[in-house]
């Protein structure tokens, strides 16, 4: 590289009349004969190619607020002023609007097409179904907006920021969970979950609960339990049990992707946190997905993308089989949940399938597939199914792993659980992770973190780029030398 500037000047002076100089390597500038370089032109030529700006602190703050805004509002509701439903809705809308502002300001990316098209379909779907039903209904458009916006945010976020926000939320969840386990009355007095849900969702406190927990966290005899460390299903920072269970799965996904970037202490902490959630929250789906994570790590790179399309149909078949084996089962267990899903799906009429009864969707929050079909029609369900299977490229091993476990996560939760997988509290983290993994191979500003050898092996390196004077040459390993 020494003397490259002088060589460049000599070649420029020797250029033929009316011609231009072309160098054999890279995309290099051409110069007009007898046209001296102005200082501004020289500065532009020697500058590095414009890197795509990443969202560091904005992404961290927005995802933190997305995960924790309910807890923050609960604290305000418990110790300051009463919080109402419009305040919760406004908080969520402000977070999404701020995220969109930063997304637009950070320039378009190749990975934007799928989430934008996904969101556009559901916005149009919401408008059409609102007109058909004679009322304003945007539940699924709101759910999809959370997925799409945080995925777009992830495409503009570095691995360093991803790690920071996940670890920050994990530490806060652990702190709240420790308080809840050690002193449930102190936890209830600090957050007052029952009062918060009564004011914002209209869900009254259970009459036999004297300390003020959210009523759905209360256990009952005969329910699945790994251990009896506490007398209820823990909720931690999320105030309700389903989101904490889903959070444990999203942490498993994070470990699946970022294992080689994390040091041993953080790995141990996150494994401890997942284990603590599983034995105090007593989540069946979370336990299954946690055990499936190591299998996904080794198996996913060997599978093709169409495998992801099988989870939902296989789930429907399993529900039909269980419903025929135990047609009268209605308990809160695996067979009962599968039977419930099958009965509600088979009881739908043509109007419900085509989106003519959207206001009935809220009666099926414990039967996810039925809720989705009522809320956006069978066509919306099909689009969601295809998006989950094809949300990102499946070229690198990490992309295949995340696609597989995300599809498994949605298939199981919609089959046996509720629509809580769309909640911003956990969906913001999940779709940020999907966006980061989906991002293209453009040159970016962020520095690689220590211990990233495996992540580098999984990711395809971006192409090398040079400027005409040889300054600021790309630092990627794949860069070829000048000749």
C-alpha positions, 0 to 999 in steps of 0.5 A: 500500500506504500506509494499507492498515492504516487503511483495513482498520480503518475497513471493519471498524468499518463492517461490518453486524451479524452480517456480515463484510467481504470484499475484492475481491482474493485470499483475504482473512480475514473478521472477526466484528463486535465481536470485537477482534483478539488479538495472536496473531490479529494476528500470524497475520493479518500473517504470510506464507502458510506456504511449503513448506520446501525441503531445502537442506543435507540434500539436498546431503549425501544426494546427495553421499553417494549419488554418493560412498559407494563411493569413500569405502568404497574409501578405508576398505577400502584404508587402514583396515579391510576393507569387506564386502558387508553394509557396502555394503548398510547404507550404501545403506540408511542413505542411503535411510532418511535421505532418506525421513526428510527427505522426510516432514518436509518435508510432502507435495507435488503431485509425490509421487503418481507416484514413491510409486505407482511405488515401491509397485508394485515393493515389492508386486511384490518381495513377490509374486515372492519368495513365488513363487520361494521366496526373498527377492529385492528387486533391482528394488525397490531400484533403483526405491527409489533412483529414487523417493526421490531424485525425491521429494527433488528435488521438495523441493530448490531450484535453488540446491541442485541446482546446488551438489551437481552442481558439487561432485560434478563437481569431485571427479570431475574431480580423481579423473579428473585423478589417474587420467590423470596417474598411474594407479598413484597413483590405483590405490594411493589407491582400490585398486578391484580390492581393493574389488570383490573384498571387496564383490562377489566380483570377483577382480583380473585376473591380468595387472593389476599395479596394482589397477584394477577388471578391467572397466576394462581395455581390449582390442585392437579395442574402440572408442576415441576416443583412447589417452590412457590404457591403460584405460577411466577410472573416476574417483570411481566406480571402474568405467567404466560409471558414469563414462560414465553420469555424463557423460550426466547432466552433459549433462542438467544442462547442458540444464536449467541452462545459463542459470543457470550462468556461463560458467566453470561451463559451460566446466568442465562441457563440458571434463569431459564431453569428457575423460570421453568421450575417456578412458572411450571410451563409445559410448552416452555419446558418442551422447547427448552429441551428441544433447543440443543436438538434444534442446534444440531438438527436444523442446519441439516434440514431444508426450509420447507420443513418449517411448513409442516409444524402447523399442519402436524399440530392440527392432525395431533389435535384431531387425534387427541379430540377423537381419543378423549372427546369429553376432556376439558381439563387444563392439560395437554389433551384438554388443550388439544381437544379445545383447539380442535372443537373450536376450529371445527365449530367455526362456520363459513362466516367466521372462516372468512372474517365476518365475525372478528369481534368473536375473536376475543373469546378464544384467547386460550385457543390460538389458531381459532383466535387468529382465524376469527381475527383476520380470516383464514387468508390471514392465517395462511399469510402468517403461516407462510411468513413464519416459514419464510421470514428470513433467508435460510442460508447460514446455520444460525438462520436455519436454527432460528427459523426452525425453533421460531416455527416450533414456538408458534405452532405449539403456543397457538395449538395449546396456549393463548395469543400471548406470543403476540404481546410486545413484552416478549415479541419485541425481543424475539423479533429483534433477534429475528431481524438481526439474524436476517440482516444482509451482508452489508459493511457495518460500523459495529466492531466484532465482539470477542469470542465471535469465532463461531459466529463468523464461521456461521456468517458469510463475510461481506464483499471487500470495497476499496477507495481509489487511493487505497485508504480505509480498506475494508477490514474484512478477512475476505478482502483481496489485496491490491495488485 
